Amino acid sequence: MQRNSLKKLTEWKNNPHRKPLVLYGIRQVGKTWLMKEFGAAHYKKLAYISFDNNTQGKNIFAADFNISRLIQDLSIETGVPIKSQDTLIVFDEVQECPRALTSLKYFAEEAPEYHVMAAGSLLGVMSLEGSGFPVGKVETLTLYPMTFIEFLDAIDPRFVEPVSKGDTRQLEVFHEALMHLVQHYLYVGGMPEAVLRYAETGDLAEVRKIHHTILDAYYADFAKHIPPGSTAKVRAIWDSVPTQLAKENKRYLYSDMKRGSRGRDYETALQWLKDAGLVIMLNRVSLPLIPLVAYKEMPIFKLYMPDIGLLSARTSLSPKVLLDKEDALFTHYKGLLAEQYVLQELTATHDHMPLYYWGTEKNTAELEFLIQYENRIIPMEVKSGKNIKSTSLRIFKNTYNPEISIRFSARSYSRNGGNYEFPLYMAGNVLDRI
């Protein structure tokens, strides 16, 4: 499989001011595979060490942070003669050895010529911040679930180039085939093991088993890394996300989770889930003005899952829905999956770009996404099928007269001045087309 992050790792390798890299990402998003694949492709040698159930590996860092000694001991432990000019050093499951994470500070300060990369459970690594975490001495990269284009590369690579380039002529010809593949992506999602199993077997039941195994691992992480006093509240928020998204008004309400629940009682638990990448929060903005951050309403937000496949697993989406008539999948879930899908694409392809949503005070109108891009405020509406009638976008345009507006749907690409209609499969590179 191909991952877009491989290009970012190559840029890191070639940067003369490179610092050790910490790779972030939720459990089983493909961090280990990515590091090994990159090491094999771009270095003569890969010195890989996992600290999971590895007492001997942990002992290497127990005494001190003398780089010469660390290199010697790591060479013995990995069986690889480490040299700065041709070896990638990888620390995996680094949350199991906090001192290995701390050592990155000394590699950065005393031996920047070595290429060092670390990764681990995001919940575990996050819990180490403030206790030896090498703040300011490392670079970070977040690995997201596979995008739709990465999914295409694994499932049907003939469509990768036209979608990547936005070739509207070719996309018009293959529109229905691509929309069919979008429907399958909404079930399979972007977790690499699920995508690989689907590519190899086409067995959606096996894909769903993988989803549930991953979800079970997240619950195990809660018990392992979250303070006992917060575990129940974290699970309560996590369990309620699919239900709250399925509402007509998707605003997250603590009272819908449990009668009498108040936000201040769950602030810490919600922060854990956000920091761990297990939920994506979108705040509502009161006015679509620059800068958007100045107008966000902190108490009003929506929560999404990190992966569409995991969301579909938690909503018990049946594979039979995929075989129903056109748009049945979207209609059945009233746009929930289409909205999650667009969010996931925008998040993965435009890292660190703040996303918001817009709505009127009394919820008489609401747009799924609002972004600030190149000093412009761009409203984005998501429609699940080919019926694109909507009052919300019309109200927004009549009120604020945006230079550009974007609507995603099951229709083909079209444009009328600054009003863009994009098919759902173009969501990942939409900002390159305006």
C-alpha positions in Angstrom: 0.0 0.0 0.0 1.0 3.6 -0.6 0.7 6.3 2.1 0.9 10.0 1.3 3.0 10.4 4.5 5.9 8.7 2.9 6.5 12.0 1.0 6.6 13.9 4.3 9.1 11.5 5.8 11.3 12.0 2.8 11.2 15.7 3.3 12.1 15.1 7.0 15.1 13.0 6.0 16.4 15.5 3.5 16.1 18.5 5.9 19.6 19.6 7.1 18.0 21.0 10.3 16.1 17.7 11.0 15.3 16.8 14.6 14.2 13.4 15.9 10.7 12.7 14.7 7.7 11.5 16.8 5.0 9.9 14.8 1.5 10.4 16.2 -1.6 8.5 15.3 -4.4 6.4 16.8 -3.8 2.7 17.5 -3.4 0.5 14.4 -3.4 3.5 11.9 -0.2 2.1 10.4 2.7 3.8 12.2 4.9 0.7 12.5 4.4 -0.2 8.8 5.1 3.3 7.7 8.4 3.5 9.7 9.6 0.2 8.5 8.6 0.8 4.9 10.3 4.2 4.9 13.5 2.7 6.5 13.7 -0.1 3.9 13.2 2.3 1.0 15.5 5.2 2.0 18.3 3.8 4.2 20.8 1.0 3.8 20.0 -0.2 7.4 17.1 -0.1 9.7 17.8 -0.4 13.5 14.3 -1.2 14.8 13.5 -1.7 18.5 10.1 -2.2 20.0 9.8 -1.7 23.8 6.6 -3.8 24.1 7.5 -6.6 26.5 11.2 -5.9 26.0 12.9 -5.5 29.4 16.4 -5.7 27.8 15.6 -2.9 25.4 14.3 -0.7 28.2 17.5 -1.4 30.3 19.6 0.3 27.6 18.1 3.6 28.7 18.2 3.0 32.4 21.6 4.3 33.3 22.2 7.6 31.4 21.8 9.3 28.0 25.4 9.0 26.8 24.9 8.9 23.0 28.0 6.8 22.3 27.0 4.2 24.7 23.3 4.2 23.5 24.5 3.7 19.9 26.7 0.8 20.9 24.0 -0.9 23.0 21.3 -0.3 20.3 23.6 -1.8 17.7 23.9 -5.0 19.8 20.2 -5.1 20.7 19.0 -4.7 17.0 21.8 -6.6 15.4 22.5 -3.6 13.2 25.8 -1.7 13.1 24.4 1.8 13.4 26.1 4.6 11.5 24.8 8.1 11.2 25.0 8.3 7.4 23.1 5.2 6.4 20.9 4.0 9.3 17.4 4.8 10.5 16.9 4.3 14.2 13.3 3.5 15.1 11.8 3.4 18.7 8.4 1.7 18.6 5.9 1.3 21.4 7.9 4.1 23.0 5.2 4.7 25.6 6.5 1.5 27.3 10.0 3.2 27.8 9.6 6.8 28.8 13.4 7.3 29.0 13.8 6.3 25.4 11.4 9.1 24.5 13.4 11.5 26.8 16.6 10.4 25.0 15.4 12.2 21.8 16.4 15.5 23.5 20.0 14.3 23.7 20.0 13.0 20.2 18.8 16.5 19.1 21.3 18.4 21.1 24.4 16.2 21.0 24.1 14.0 18.0 21.8 15.6 15.4 23.6 13.6 12.6 21.6 10.5 13.6 18.2 9.8 12.0 15.9 8.8 14.8 12.1 8.2 14.7 9.7 7.2 17.5 6.1 6.1 17.7 3.7 4.5 20.1 0.1 4.4 21.4 -1.0 8.0 21.2 -2.8 7.7 24.6 0.4 6.4 26.1 2.7 8.9 24.5 0.4 11.7 25.5 0.4 10.6 29.1 4.2 11.1 29.2 4.0 14.8 28.3 5.3 16.9 31.1 7.4 14.1 32.5 10.5 13.9 30.4 8.8 14.6 27.1 11.4 16.3 24.8 9.4 19.5 24.2 11.0 21.6 21.5 13.6 19.0 20.7 11.5 16.9 18.3 9.4 17.2 15.2 6.0 15.6 15.0 3.9 14.1 12.2 0.3 12.9 12.6 -0.6 9.8 10.6 -4.3 9.7 9.8 -6.5 6.8 8.5 -6.1 6.2 4.8 -7.8 8.7 2.6 -10.1 7.8 -0.2 -7.3 8.2 -2.8 -5.1 5.9 -0.7 -8.0 3.5 -0.6 -8.3 3.7 -4.3 -4.6 2.9 -4.7 -5.2 -0.3 -2.8 -8.5 -1.3 -4.3 -8.7 0.1 -7.9 -5.6 2.1 -8.8 -6.7 3.1 -12.3 -8.8 5.9 -10.7 -6.0 7.4 -8.6 -4.6 9.7 -11.2 -7.8 11.3 -12.5 -9.1 11.9 -8.9 -5.7 13.2 -7.7 -5.4 15.6 -10.7 -9.1 16.5 -10.7 -9.5 15.6 -14.3 -13.2 16.6 -14.6 -13.6 15.1 -18.1 -12.4 11.6 -17.0 -14.3 11.9 -13.7 -17.5 12.6 -15.5 -17.1 9.4 -17.5 -16.4 7.3 -14.4 -18.6 9.1 -12.0 -20.9 6.3 -11.1 -18.1 3.8 -10.7 -16.3 6.3 -8.3 -19.5 6.9 -6.3 -19.9 3.2 -5.9 -16.3 3.0 -4.5 -17.1 5.9 -2.1 -20.0 3.8 -0.8 -17.6 0.9 -0.1 -15.1 3.2 1.5 -17.8 4.4 3.9 -18.0 0.8 5.1 -14.4 -0.2 5.0 -12.9 3.1 6.1 -9.2 3.9 6.2 -7.7 1.7 8.9 -4.9 -0.1 7.0 -5.6 -3.6 8.1 -9.2 -3.3 7.1 -8.3 -1.9 3.7 -5.7 -4.6 3.1 -8.1 -7.4 4.0 -10.7 -5.9 1.7 -8.2 -5.5 -1.1 -7.1 -9.2 -0.7 -10.5 -10.8 -0.1 -13.4 -8.4 -0.8 -14.9 -10.0 2.4 -16.8 -7.2 4.2 -17.6 -9.5 7.1 -13.9 -10.0 7.7 -13.4 -6.2 7.5 -16.0 -5.7 10.2 -14.2 -8.2 12.5 -11.1 -6.1 12.2 -13.0 -3.0 13.1 -14.3 -4.5 16.3 -10.9 -5.8 17.2 -9.5 -2.3 16.9 -12.4 -0.8 18.9 -11.8 -3.4 21.7 -8.2 -2.3 21.8 -9.2 1.3 22.3 -11.3 0.2 25.4 -8.2 -1.6 26.7 -6.2 1.6 26.2 -8.7 3.5 28.3 -8.2 1.2 31.2 -4.4 1.2 30.8 -3.6 4.9 30.3 -6.4 7.0 31.7 -6.6 7.8 35.4 -9.2 5.6 37.1 -11.3 8.6 38.1 -11.8 9.6 34.5 -12.2 6.2 32.8 -16.0 5.9 33.2 -16.6 9.4 31.9 -14.3 8.9 28.9 -16.2 5.7 28.0 -19.5 7.5 28.4 -18.5 10.2 25.9 -16.9 7.7 23.5 -20.0 5.5 23.6 -22.4 8.4 22.9 -20.6 9.8 19.8 -22.4 7.7 17.2 -25.8 8.2 18.8 -25.4 12.0 19.0 -24.2 12.2 15.4 -27.3 10.3 14.3 -29.5 13.1 15.6 -31.0 15.6 13.2 -29.3 18.3 15.2 -25.8 16.8 15.6 -24.7 19.3 18.3 -23.2 17.4 21.2 -25.3 17.6 24.4 -24.1 16.1 27.6 -27.7 15.8 28.7 -28.4 13.4 25.8 -25.7 11.2 27.2 -27.1 11.1 30.7 -29.8 13.1 32.2 -28.4 15.8 34.4 -24.9 15.6 33.0 -23.0 18.9 32.8 -20.1 19.9 30.7 -17.8 20.9 33.5 -18.1 17.4 34.9 -16.7 15.9 31.7 -14.1 18.5 30.6 -11.1 16.3 31.5 -12.6 13.2 29.9 -13.3 15.0 26.7 -9.8 16.5 26.6 -8.4 13.0 26.9 -10.4 11.8 23.9 -9.4 14.9 21.8 -5.7 14.6 22.7 -5.8 10.9 21.9 -7.2 11.6 18.4 -10.3 9.4 19.2 -12.7 12.2 18.6 -12.6 15.2 16.4 -14.3 18.3 17.7 -15.9 21.1 15.6 -17.0 24.2 17.3 -19.8 26.4 16.0 -18.9 30.0 15.0 -21.3 32.8 15.6 -20.1 35.0 12.8 -18.2 33.9 9.7 -15.5 36.6 10.0 -11.7 36.6 10.0 -10.2 35.2 12.2 -12.8 32.4 12.7 -11.1 31.4 16.0 -12.3 34.7 17.6 -15.9 33.8 16.9 -16.1 30.2 17.9 -18.6 29.3 20.6 -16.8 27.0 23.0 -19.8 25.4 24.6 -21.4 24.5 21.2 -19.7 21.7 19.3 -20.1 18.5 17.4 -17.9 15.3 17.9 -16.9 12.9 15.2 -15.0 9.6 15.0 -11.4 9.4 13.6 -12.4 6.9 11.0 -15.5 6.3 8.9 -15.1 2.5 9.0 -15.0 2.5 12.8 -18.1 4.8 12.9 -20.0 2.5 10.5 -19.0 -0.5 12.7 -20.4 1.3 15.8 -23.6 2.1 14.0 -24.0 -1.6 12.9 -24.1 -0.7 9.2 -24.9 -3.9 7.3 -23.1 -4.8 4.1 -26.5 -5.4 2.5 -27.0 -1.7 2.4 -24.2 -1.5 -0.2 -26.2 -3.7 -2.5 -29.4 -1.6 -2.3 -30.5 0.8 -4.9 -28.7 4.0 -5.7 -28.2 6.4 -2.7 -29.8 3.9 -0.3 -26.8 3.9 2.0 -26.7 7.6 2.2 -30.5 7.9 2.7 -30.6 5.3 5.4 -28.2 7.2 7.6 -29.4 10.7 6.6 -26.1 12.1 5.6 -24.2 11.1 8.8 -21.6 9.0 6.9 -21.2 11.6 4.1 -20.5 14.3 6.7 -18.0 12.2 8.6 -16.4 11.2 5.3 -15.8 14.8 4.2 -14.5 15.8 7.6 -12.0 12.9 7.5 -10.8 13.8 4.1 -10.3 17.5 4.9 -8.5 16.7 8.2 -6.1 14.2 6.6 -5.2 16.3 3.5 -5.0 19.7 5.2 -3.3 18.9 8.5 -3.6 21.7 11.2 -6.3 23.6 9.2 -8.9 24.6 11.8 -12.4 23.4 10.9 -15.7 24.9 12.3 -19.3 24.7 11.5 -21.9 27.5 11.2 -25.4 27.7 12.5 -28.0 30.2 13.5 -28.6 30.8 17.2 -32.0 29.0 17.0 -30.7 26.2 14.7 -32.9 27.3 11.9 -30.0 26.9 9.5 -26.7 25.1 9.7 -23.7 24.4 7.4 -21.6 21.4 8.0 -18.2 23.1 7.6 -16.6 26.5 7.6 -13.0 27.1 6.9 -10.6 30.1 6.7 -8.4 29.6 3.7 -6.1 32.2 2.1 -7.9 35.0 4.0 -11.3 33.9 2.7 -14.1 32.3 4.7 -15.5 29.4 2.7 -18.8 27.7 3.6 -19.1 24.0 2.8 -22.3 22.0 2.6 -22.5 18.2 2.4 -25.5 16.5 0.8 -25.6 12.7 0.8 -27.3 12.1 -2.5 -28.2 13.9 -5.7 -31.0 16.0 -4.3 -29.1 19.2 -3.4 -32.0 21.5 -2.4 -31.1 23.2 0.8 -32.1 26.4 2.6 -29.0 26.7 4.8 -26.5 27.5 2.1 -28.9 29.9 0.5 -29.4 31.7 3.8 -25.7 31.9 4.4 -24.9 33.3 0.9 -27.7 35.8 1.1 -26.6 37.0 4.5 -22.8 37.0 4.1 -22.2 37.0 0.4 -19.1 34.7 0.4 -16.7 34.9 -2.6 -16.6 31.1 -2.8 -19.0 28.4 -1.6 -18.6 24.6 -1.9 -21.2 21.8 -1.9 -20.4 18.1 -1.9 -22.9 15.6 -3.1 -23.4 12.5 -5.3 -23.6 14.8 -8.4 -20.8 15.4 -10.9 -18.5 18.4 -10.8 -19.9 21.8 -11.9 -19.2 25.4 -11.3 -21.2 28.6 -11.5 -18.9 31.6 -10.8 -17.7 31.1 -7.2 -20.2 28.4 -6.5 -18.6 25.0 -6.7 -20.4 21.6 -6.8 -18.0 18.8 -6.0 -18.6 15.0 -6.1 -17.8 13.4 -2.7 -14.8 11.6 -4.1 -13.1 14.9 -4.7 -13.3 16.0 -1.1 -9.7 15.3 -0.4 -8.2 17.8 -2.9 -11.0 20.3 -3.1 -8.9 23.3 -2.0 -6.6 22.7 -5.0 -9.5 23.2 -7.4 -10.7 26.6 -6.3 
